[in-house]
Amino acid sequence: MSWRGGGGYPSISRINVAVAVAEESRRRIYEVAAACRALGFETALTLEGIGVFTGSVELKNLARLRRVADVVAVEIERQPRLNAC
């Protein structure tokens, strides 16, 4: 995360995501991941048995990642919120 000058707010350029591959395409998960890497996706972990891989992508490429053939879902990692008591 980098800081923008002036406003003091962090600039988010990459986000962590989990990508789910269509069940009938699980045997091709590495090919699907390669198509995602062509869009700048950086793979962290591949769970071949369940058809999911995780990593990060530039926020500007999120919509394009969702349109990759055989990708059925892209979930953004959510940060837990801690409530002050």
JOJO-V57615 format. One record per pair of residues at least 4 apart in sequence whose ideal C-beta (glycine too) atoms are under 8 Angstrom apart, sorted by sequence separation. I is the first residue (numbers start at 1). J is the second residue. If there is no record, write none. Layout:
BEGIN
i=I j=J
i=I j=J
END
This chain:
BEGIN
i=21 j=25
i=22 j=26
i=25 j=29
i=28 j=32
i=29 j=33
i=30 j=34
i=31 j=35
i=32 j=36
i=33 j=37
i=34 j=38
i=35 j=39
i=37 j=41
i=47 j=51
i=57 j=61
i=58 j=62
i=61 j=65
i=62 j=66
i=63 j=67
i=64 j=68
i=67 j=71
i=3 j=8
i=4 j=9
i=21 j=26
i=36 j=41
i=37 j=42
i=47 j=52
i=57 j=62
i=66 j=71
i=3 j=9
i=4 j=10
i=37 j=43
i=46 j=52
i=47 j=53
i=65 j=71
i=3 j=10
i=4 j=11
i=21 j=28
i=25 j=32
i=36 j=43
i=46 j=53
i=47 j=54
i=2 j=10
i=3 j=11
i=21 j=29
i=33 j=41
i=45 j=53
i=57 j=65
i=66 j=74
i=1 j=10
i=2 j=11
i=44 j=53
i=45 j=54
i=65 j=74
i=1 j=11
i=33 j=43
i=43 j=53
i=44 j=54
i=45 j=55
i=1 j=12
i=2 j=13
i=21 j=32
i=43 j=54
i=44 j=55
i=1 j=13
i=43 j=55
i=44 j=56
i=62 j=74
i=19 j=32
i=33 j=46
i=42 j=55
i=19 j=33
i=41 j=55
i=42 j=56
i=62 j=76
i=41 j=56
i=42 j=57
i=30 j=46
i=41 j=57
i=19 j=36
i=29 j=46
i=36 j=53
i=40 j=57
i=30 j=48
i=39 j=57
i=40 j=58
i=29 j=48
i=36 j=55
i=33 j=53
i=41 j=61
i=36 j=57
i=40 j=61
i=19 j=41
i=26 j=48
i=29 j=51
i=39 j=61
i=26 j=49
i=29 j=53
i=41 j=65
i=26 j=51
i=39 j=64
i=25 j=51
i=39 j=65
i=14 j=42
i=16 j=44
i=23 j=51
i=22 j=51
i=36 j=65
i=39 j=68
i=21 j=51
i=20 j=51
i=21 j=52
i=20 j=52
i=21 j=53
i=36 j=68
i=19 j=52
i=35 j=68
i=18 j=52
i=19 j=53
i=35 j=69
i=18 j=53
i=19 j=54
i=36 j=71
i=18 j=54
i=19 j=55
i=32 j=68
i=17 j=54
i=32 j=69
i=16 j=54
i=17 j=55
i=32 j=70
i=16 j=55
i=17 j=56
i=32 j=71
i=16 j=56
i=17 j=57
i=15 j=56
i=14 j=56
i=15 j=57
i=28 j=70
i=14 j=57
i=14 j=58
i=15 j=59
i=13 j=58
i=14 j=59
i=17 j=62
i=25 j=70
i=13 j=59
i=19 j=65
i=12 j=59
i=15 j=62
i=17 j=65
i=22 j=70
i=21 j=70
i=22 j=71
i=21 j=71
i=22 j=72
i=20 j=71
i=21 j=72
i=19 j=71
i=20 j=72
i=20 j=73
i=19 j=73
i=20 j=74
i=19 j=74
i=20 j=75
i=18 j=74
i=17 j=74
i=18 j=75
i=17 j=75
i=17 j=76
i=18 j=77
i=16 j=76
i=17 j=77
i=15 j=76
i=16 j=77
i=15 j=77
END
